[in-house]
């Protein structure tokens, strides 16, 4: 039963990733593109978590944590760049 749930979750997350890619390419503004990249990072974290559940090893969960930290820092840095024009004051 868990295999069917994981297959559905992987399919739904992959579809969401493709829709985020579409928003990244066709976004009307820079803010839409930033949000699309941030959501893509969240979807990639979900894919890594689902694959870790499928494999049954905790290594993928640590990789997802590292990707989450990187995604947060990069989103904050890019938003500061868009708002202020520089990252470091």
C-alpha positions as CSV (number, residue, x, y, z in Angstrom):
1,X,0.0,0.0,0.0
2,X,2.8,2.4,0.8
3,X,4.3,1.8,-2.7
4,X,1.1,3.0,-4.3
5,X,1.0,6.1,-2.1
6,X,4.7,6.8,-2.9
7,X,4.0,6.4,-6.6
8,X,1.1,8.9,-6.4
9,X,3.1,11.3,-4.4
10,X,6.0,11.2,-6.8
11,X,3.7,11.7,-9.7
12,X,1.9,14.7,-8.1
13,X,5.2,16.3,-7.0
14,X,6.7,15.8,-10.5
15,X,3.6,17.4,-12.1
16,X,3.9,20.3,-9.6
17,X,7.6,20.7,-10.6
18,X,6.7,20.9,-14.3
19,X,4.1,23.5,-13.6
20,X,6.7,25.5,-11.6
21,X,9.0,25.3,-14.5
22,X,6.3,26.7,-16.7
23,X,5.8,29.6,-14.3
24,X,9.6,30.2,-14.2
25,X,9.7,30.5,-18.0
26,X,6.4,32.4,-18.5
27,X,6.3,34.4,-15.3
28,X,5.2,38.0,-16.0
29,X,7.4,39.5,-13.3
30,X,10.6,38.8,-11.4
31,X,8.7,38.1,-8.2
32,X,6.8,35.3,-10.0
33,X,10.0,33.8,-11.1
34,X,11.5,34.0,-7.6
35,X,8.4,32.3,-6.1
36,X,8.6,29.6,-8.8
37,X,12.2,28.9,-8.0
38,X,11.5,28.7,-4.3
39,X,8.6,26.4,-4.9
40,X,10.8,24.2,-7.1
41,X,13.2,23.9,-4.3
42,X,10.4,22.8,-2.0
43,X,9.2,20.2,-4.6
44,X,12.8,18.9,-5.0
45,X,13.0,18.5,-1.2
46,X,9.7,16.5,-1.3
47,X,11.1,14.3,-4.1
48,X,14.2,13.6,-2.1
49,X,12.1,12.7,1.0
50,X,9.9,10.4,-1.0
51,X,12.9,8.7,-2.5
52,X,14.4,8.3,1.0
53,X,11.2,6.7,2.2
54,X,11.2,4.4,-0.7
55,X,14.9,3.4,-0.1
56,X,14.5,3.3,3.7
57,X,17.8,5.1,4.4
58,X,18.2,8.3,6.5
59,X,20.9,9.7,4.2
60,X,18.4,11.3,1.9
61,X,16.7,13.1,4.8
62,X,20.0,14.8,5.6
63,X,20.4,15.8,1.9
64,X,16.9,17.3,2.0
65,X,17.9,19.3,5.1
66,X,21.0,20.7,3.4
67,X,18.9,21.6,0.3
68,X,16.3,23.3,2.5
69,X,19.0,25.5,4.1
70,X,20.5,26.3,0.8
71,X,17.1,27.1,-0.7
72,X,16.2,29.4,2.2
73,X,19.4,31.4,2.1
74,X,19.3,31.7,-1.7
75,X,15.7,33.0,-1.7
76,X,16.5,35.6,1.0
77,X,19.6,36.7,-0.9
78,X,17.8,37.0,-4.2
79,X,14.9,38.9,-2.6
80,X,17.4,41.3,-1.0
81,X,19.1,41.8,-4.3
82,X,15.7,42.6,-6.1
83,X,14.6,45.0,-3.3
84,X,17.8,46.8,-2.6
85,X,20.2,46.2,-5.5
86,X,22.9,44.6,-3.3
87,X,23.1,41.6,-1.0
88,X,25.7,42.7,1.5
89,X,25.4,46.2,2.9
